[in-house]
Amino acid sequence: MARAYGLVARLQQRNGKAESANRVHRLALQLHPSAEGYNALAELSAARGDYGKAVSWWDESLKRDASQVRVHRRIAQAAFEATDYRRVIDHLQRVLEMQPRMDRAKRRDTFNLLG
């Protein structure tokens, strides 16, 4: 049932019904909390410019799966928008730790963001 709600929410989001998608994702999470569900709510919050809320949803996602490199990157981006630079640094450092074989250019760009 939670997957069905997630599908409906994604369709609503694609059709520009972000608030309805938000409500349906929340219903899905009540049935089955998942990293994907929290990530979807975080993306909706970030799209609205509510970076603080987005970060809190991504934090919930990481509690379920801490190995999500993309989520660490997204938290760093949202934290930057929210001027929470300590959090930017923490999550970019995690990205570097989690991807020791990162492409040289990406690694340089990540280090530059830390500077």
Buried (B, 14 or more C-beta within 10 A) or exposed (E): EBEEBBEBBBEBBEEEBBEBBBBBBBBBBEBEBBBBBBBBBBBBBBEEEBBEBBBBBBBBBBEBEEEBBEBBBBBBBBBBBBEBEEBBBBBBBBBBEEBEEBEEEEBEEBEEBEE
